[in-house]
Amino acid sequence: MDETADRYIEVSLVKRGITCRAKLLDDRAPLTCAAVWDALPLGGDVYHAKYARNEIYALFPPFAPTEPPLENPTVTPIPGDLCYFSFAGSELGTKAYGYDREVRPGTTVVDLALFYERNNLLLNADVGWVPGIVWGQIVEGLDEMAEGCNDLWRTGAAGETLGFRRL
Protein backbone atom coordinates (compact mmCIF):
# COMPACT_ATOMS: atom_id res chain seq x y z
CA MET A 1 0.00 0.00 0.00
CA ASP A 2 1.17 3.53 -0.74
CA GLU A 3 2.18 5.03 2.61
CA THR A 4 0.78 8.42 1.58
CA ALA A 5 -2.63 7.19 0.38
CA ASP A 6 -5.60 8.18 2.50
CA ARG A 7 -7.76 5.33 3.76
CA TYR A 8 -11.54 5.52 4.11
CA ILE A 9 -14.22 3.44 5.78
CA GLU A 10 -17.99 3.35 5.76
CA VAL A 11 -19.81 3.69 9.07
CA SER A 12 -23.45 2.64 9.06
CA LEU A 13 -26.61 2.28 11.05
CA VAL A 14 -27.56 -0.91 9.24
CA LYS A 15 -31.30 -1.24 10.00
CA ARG A 16 -31.92 2.44 9.26
CA GLY A 17 -29.90 2.24 6.01
CA ILE A 18 -27.80 5.27 6.93
CA THR A 19 -24.14 5.41 5.95
CA CYS A 20 -21.36 7.94 6.15
CA ARG A 21 -17.77 8.02 4.97
CA ALA A 22 -14.81 8.53 7.29
CA LYS A 23 -11.13 9.19 6.71
CA LEU A 24 -8.68 7.32 8.92
CA LEU A 25 -6.26 9.63 10.75
CA ASP A 26 -3.19 7.51 10.04
CA ASP A 27 -0.90 10.50 10.60
CA ARG A 28 -2.23 11.11 14.14
CA ALA A 29 -3.18 7.63 15.40
CA PRO A 30 -1.25 5.15 13.25
CA LEU A 31 -1.34 2.19 15.66
CA THR A 32 -5.05 2.55 16.35
CA CYS A 33 -5.87 2.99 12.65
CA ALA A 34 -3.86 -0.13 11.80
CA ALA A 35 -5.63 -2.16 14.51
CA VAL A 36 -9.10 -1.09 13.36
CA TRP A 37 -8.33 -1.44 9.64
CA ASP A 38 -6.96 -4.94 10.10
CA ALA A 39 -10.09 -5.98 12.05
CA LEU A 40 -12.64 -4.71 9.50
CA PRO A 41 -15.43 -5.40 8.82
CA LEU A 42 -16.90 -4.98 12.31
CA GLY A 43 -20.49 -4.66 13.45
CA GLY A 44 -22.34 -4.85 16.71
CA ASP A 45 -25.34 -3.74 18.73
CA VAL A 46 -25.42 0.05 18.84
CA TYR A 47 -25.80 2.00 22.08
CA HIS A 48 -26.44 5.70 22.63
CA ALA A 49 -24.24 7.29 25.28
CA LYS A 50 -25.63 8.27 28.66
CA TYR A 51 -22.70 10.33 29.93
CA ALA A 52 -20.75 11.61 26.91
CA ARG A 53 -23.87 13.12 25.33
CA ASN A 54 -23.96 13.00 21.49
CA GLU A 55 -22.32 9.63 20.94
CA ILE A 56 -23.26 6.24 19.54
CA TYR A 57 -21.02 3.21 19.90
CA ALA A 58 -20.67 -0.55 19.67
CA LEU A 59 -18.69 -2.92 21.89
CA PHE A 60 -16.29 -5.56 20.59
CA PRO A 61 -13.92 -8.17 21.97
CA PRO A 62 -10.30 -7.01 21.67
CA PHE A 63 -9.06 -7.37 18.09
CA ALA A 64 -5.52 -5.94 18.21
CA PRO A 65 -2.52 -8.08 19.20
CA THR A 66 -1.87 -5.43 21.88
CA GLU A 67 -4.05 -2.48 22.82
CA PRO A 68 -2.96 0.75 21.12
CA PRO A 69 -1.40 3.44 23.32
CA LEU A 70 -3.34 6.63 23.99
CA GLU A 71 -2.46 8.41 20.73
CA ASN A 72 -4.28 11.53 19.54
CA PRO A 73 -6.32 11.65 22.77
CA THR A 74 -9.32 13.82 23.55
CA VAL A 75 -11.90 14.31 26.29
CA THR A 76 -13.86 16.78 24.14
CA PRO A 77 -14.69 15.02 20.85
CA ILE A 78 -16.18 17.12 18.08
CA PRO A 79 -18.89 16.23 15.54
CA GLY A 80 -17.63 13.55 13.17
CA ASP A 81 -14.91 12.17 15.45
CA LEU A 82 -14.49 8.40 15.58
CA CYS A 83 -13.00 7.35 18.91
CA TYR A 84 -11.50 4.13 20.26
CA PHE A 85 -11.76 3.17 23.92
CA SER A 86 -10.59 0.07 25.75
CA PHE A 87 -12.21 -0.86 29.06
CA ALA A 88 -11.80 -3.60 31.61
CA GLY A 89 -15.09 -5.45 32.01
CA SER A 90 -15.27 -4.31 35.62
CA GLU A 91 -15.49 -0.69 34.41
CA LEU A 92 -18.63 -1.46 32.38
CA GLY A 93 -20.09 -4.29 34.43
CA THR A 94 -22.85 -2.38 36.23
CA LYS A 95 -26.48 -2.20 35.14
CA ALA A 96 -26.17 1.60 35.09
CA TYR A 97 -24.74 1.34 31.58
CA GLY A 98 -27.87 -0.33 30.23
CA TYR A 99 -26.19 -3.13 28.29
CA ASP A 100 -28.43 -6.02 27.33
CA ARG A 101 -25.58 -8.51 27.49
CA GLU A 102 -23.18 -9.49 30.21
CA VAL A 103 -19.91 -7.56 30.42
CA ARG A 104 -17.82 -9.56 32.86
CA PRO A 105 -15.02 -8.34 35.12
CA GLY A 106 -11.62 -9.59 33.98
CA THR A 107 -12.37 -9.12 30.29
CA THR A 108 -11.40 -6.29 27.98
CA VAL A 109 -13.98 -4.53 25.85
CA VAL A 110 -13.23 -2.29 22.87
CA ASP A 111 -15.65 0.58 22.29
CA LEU A 112 -15.76 2.15 18.82
CA ALA A 113 -17.69 5.40 18.97
CA LEU A 114 -19.05 8.05 16.62
CA PHE A 115 -19.72 11.57 17.89
CA TYR A 116 -22.41 13.33 15.89
CA GLU A 117 -22.96 16.71 17.54
CA ARG A 118 -21.00 19.21 19.62
CA ASN A 119 -20.70 19.78 23.40
CA ASN A 120 -19.39 16.33 24.33
CA LEU A 121 -17.38 15.76 27.48
CA LEU A 122 -15.81 12.40 28.31
CA LEU A 123 -16.35 12.58 32.05
CA ASN A 124 -17.93 9.55 33.69
CA ALA A 125 -19.35 9.79 37.21
CA ASP A 126 -18.03 6.31 38.07
CA VAL A 127 -14.43 6.58 36.85
CA GLY A 128 -13.66 10.24 36.05
CA TRP A 129 -12.05 11.41 32.82
CA VAL A 130 -12.20 8.87 29.99
CA PRO A 131 -9.88 9.99 27.18
CA GLY A 132 -10.53 8.45 23.80
CA ILE A 133 -8.27 7.96 20.80
CA VAL A 134 -9.48 9.95 17.79
CA TRP A 135 -8.70 7.63 14.89
CA GLY A 136 -11.10 8.82 12.18
CA GLN A 137 -13.18 11.76 11.00
CA ILE A 138 -16.49 11.67 9.12
CA VAL A 139 -16.00 13.47 5.80
CA GLU A 140 -19.37 12.72 4.10
CA GLY A 141 -22.85 12.04 5.40
CA LEU A 142 -22.60 13.40 8.94
CA ASP A 143 -25.88 15.36 8.77
CA GLU A 144 -27.92 12.28 7.80
CA MET A 145 -26.07 10.16 10.38
CA ALA A 146 -26.79 12.77 13.08
CA GLU A 147 -30.51 12.60 12.22
CA GLY A 148 -30.34 8.80 12.56
CA CYS A 149 -28.52 9.10 15.89
CA ASN A 150 -31.16 11.50 17.22
CA ASP A 151 -33.86 9.07 16.10
CA LEU A 152 -31.99 6.28 17.85
CA TRP A 153 -31.93 8.41 21.03
CA ARG A 154 -35.68 9.08 20.84
CA THR A 155 -37.00 5.73 19.63
CA GLY A 156 -34.41 3.29 20.95
CA ALA A 157 -31.45 1.29 19.78
CA ALA A 158 -32.88 -2.24 20.08
CA GLY A 159 -32.29 -4.22 16.91
CA GLU A 160 -29.92 -1.65 15.35
CA THR A 161 -26.33 -2.40 14.35
CA LEU A 162 -23.40 -0.02 14.08
CA GLY A 163 -21.18 -1.24 11.26
CA PHE A 164 -17.68 -0.38 10.08
CA ARG A 165 -16.20 -1.57 6.76
CA ARG A 166 -13.40 -0.67 4.40
CA LEU A 167 -14.01 1.44 1.29
Long-range contacts (C-beta under 8 A, 24 or more apart in sequence): 7-33, 7-37, 7-166, 8-139, 8-166, 8-167, 9-36, 9-37, 9-40, 9-136, 9-164, 9-165, 9-166, 9-167, 10-163, 10-164, 10-165, 10-166, 10-167, 11-82, 11-114, 11-138, 11-145, 11-162, 11-163, 11-164, 12-161, 12-162, 12-163, 12-164, 12-165, 13-46, 13-56, 13-145, 13-148, 13-149, 13-152, 13-160, 13-161, 13-162, 13-163, 14-43, 14-160, 14-161, 14-162, 14-163, 15-159, 15-160, 15-161, 16-148, 16-151, 16-152, 16-160, 18-141, 18-144, 18-145, 18-147, 18-148, 19-141, 19-145, 20-138, 20-140, 20-141, 20-142, 20-144, 20-145, 21-138, 21-139, 21-140, 21-141, 21-167, 22-80, 22-82, 22-136, 22-137, 22-138, 22-139, 23-136, 23-137, 23-139, 24-135, 24-136, 25-72, 25-134, 25-135, 25-136, 25-137, 28-71, 28-72, 28-134, 28-135, 29-68, 29-71, 29-72, 29-84, 29-133, 29-134, 29-135, 30-71, 31-68, 31-69, 31-71, 32-68, 32-71, 32-72, 32-84, 32-133, 32-135, 33-135, 33-136, 35-63, 35-64, 35-68, 35-84, 36-63, 36-84, 36-112, 36-135, 36-136, 36-164, 37-166, 38-63, 38-64, 39-63, 39-64, 40-164, 40-165, 40-166, 41-163, 41-164, 41-165, 41-166, 42-112, 42-163, 42-164, 42-165, 43-161, 43-162, 43-163, 43-164, 44-161, 44-162, 45-100, 45-101, 45-157, 45-160, 45-161, 45-162, 46-152, 46-157, 46-160, 46-161, 46-162, 47-98, 47-99, 47-157, 48-149, 48-152, 48-153, 48-157, 49-113, 50-96, 50-97, 50-98, 51-122, 51-123, 51-124, 51-125, 52-77, 52-113, 52-115, 52-120, 52-121, 52-122, 52-130, 53-117, 53-119, 53-120, 53-121, 54-79, 54-115, 54-116, 54-117, 54-118, 54-119, 54-120, 54-149, 55-113, 55-114, 55-115, 55-116, 55-120, 56-113, 56-114, 56-116, 56-149, 56-152, 56-157, 56-162, 57-111, 57-112, 57-113, 57-114, 57-162, 58-111, 58-112, 58-161, 58-162, 59-92, 59-99, 59-103, 59-109, 59-110, 59-111, 60-109, 60-110, 60-111, 60-112, 61-107, 61-108, 61-109, 61-110, 62-86, 62-108, 62-109, 62-110, 63-110, 67-108, 68-133, 70-131, 70-133, 71-133, 72-133, 72-134, 72-135, 73-131, 73-132, 73-133, 73-134, 74-122, 74-131, 74-132, 74-134, 75-121, 75-122, 75-123, 75-129, 75-130, 75-131, 75-132, 76-120, 76-121, 76-122, 77-113, 77-115, 77-120, 77-122, 77-132, 77-134, 78-115, 78-118, 78-120, 79-115, 79-116, 79-117, 79-118, 79-138, 79-142, 79-146, 80-115, 80-116, 80-137, 80-138, 80-139, 80-142, 81-114, 81-115, 81-134, 81-136, 81-137, 81-138, 82-112, 82-113, 82-114, 82-115, 82-134, 82-135, 82-136, 82-137, 82-138, 83-111, 83-112, 83-113, 83-115, 83-132, 83-133, 83-134, 83-135, 84-110, 84-111, 84-112, 84-113, 84-132, 84-133, 84-135, 85-110, 85-111, 85-113, 85-130, 85-132, 85-133, 86-110, 86-111, 87-111, 91-126, 91-127, 94-126, 96-126, 100-158, 112-162, 112-164, 114-138, 114-145, 114-149, 114-162, 116-142, 116-145, 116-146, 116-149, 116-150, 117-146, 117-149
